[in-house]
Amino acid sequence: MNLKVTISLFLVAVGLFITHLPLQANPTRVKKHFANDEFPEPKVDNQLFYLQRDPNINTIVYSLNVKDNLLDEQTPVHAFWIKYAEGSKVEELNYIQRKFAFGISSTKTAKDGYDLHIAAYKKYTLHLQKDAIGAYHIYGNINNRLAIMQRVFIRINGGLLFFPNVVYIELKGIDAATGQPLVQRFKP
């Protein structure tokens, strides 16, 4: 496929995506910065961690993808919305969100282990791994410590639809060795 066709298809996809965005009057598009403690904390079966960002309280949950108590080895982690601003409606990520923003890719690295990358920030590697008692967790590096991931928060201040101005990313988790809470903020 040549470059012109690829660019044209991309622009068509962007146009379709933009035409389905909620209007500014919709409460999910309110341009407000929430304090971290104003966001609801999701509680979902098989939840691994969740991602929140302003300018709204909608949340992306990453859960273990199991069917009949067996892990789906092709897609071990399932990412989806809980749209709190719309009555806690659960909704799948759309194609653009999966491929360019909040989707998660996996590569099997061991019998019960996977390397994971969130589409919008592939330089940060997460790991899906069973612990000593057989429960799966997402592990990541927080302050140079191995941590069980709990939450990612992204502070956004303006920017464009596909290029938001990310002020910081905050990672929260539990130190895998000590059980102590860990928090790290950084500018991507």
CORDAMO-V184970 format. One record per residue. N is the residue number from 0. PSI is psi as a letter, one per 20 degrees, with the letter a starting at -180 (none if undefined). Layout:
n:psi
N:PSI
N:PSI
This chain:
n:psi
0:p
1:r
2:g
3:g
4:g
5:g
6:g
7:g
8:h
9:g
10:h
11:g
12:g
13:g
14:g
15:h
16:g
17:h
18:i
19:j
20:q
21:q
22:r
23:h
24:i
25:p
26:i
27:i
28:j
29:p
30:n
31:q
32:p
33:q
34:q
35:h
36:i
37:i
38:p
39:q
40:o
41:q
42:o
43:q
44:p
45:j
46:p
47:g
48:r
49:q
50:p
51:q
52:q
53:r
54:j
55:r
56:j
57:q
58:p
59:p
60:p
61:o
62:q
63:p
64:n
65:q
66:p
67:l
68:j
69:p
70:p
71:o
72:h
73:h
74:m
75:i
76:p
77:p
78:p
79:r
80:q
81:o
82:n
83:h
84:i
85:l
86:k
87:k
88:p
89:p
90:q
91:q
92:q
93:r
94:g
95:g
96:g
97:g
98:h
99:i
100:f
101:i
102:r
103:p
104:q
105:q
106:p
107:p
108:i
109:r
110:g
111:k
112:q
113:q
114:p
115:q
116:p
117:p
118:g
119:i
120:m
121:i
122:i
123:o
124:p
125:r
126:p
127:p
128:q
129:q
130:a
131:h
132:j
133:j
134:p
135:q
136:q
137:p
138:q
139:r
140:o
141:o
142:l
143:k
144:q
145:p
146:q
147:o
148:q
149:g
150:q
151:p
152:p
153:o
154:o
155:p
156:n
157:b
158:a
159:r
160:g
161:i
162:m
163:q
164:n
165:o
166:g
167:r
168:p
169:p
170:p
171:p
172:a
173:p
174:p
175:h
176:h
177:i
178:j
179:q
180:q
181:q
182:p
183:p
184:q
185:q
186:p
187:none
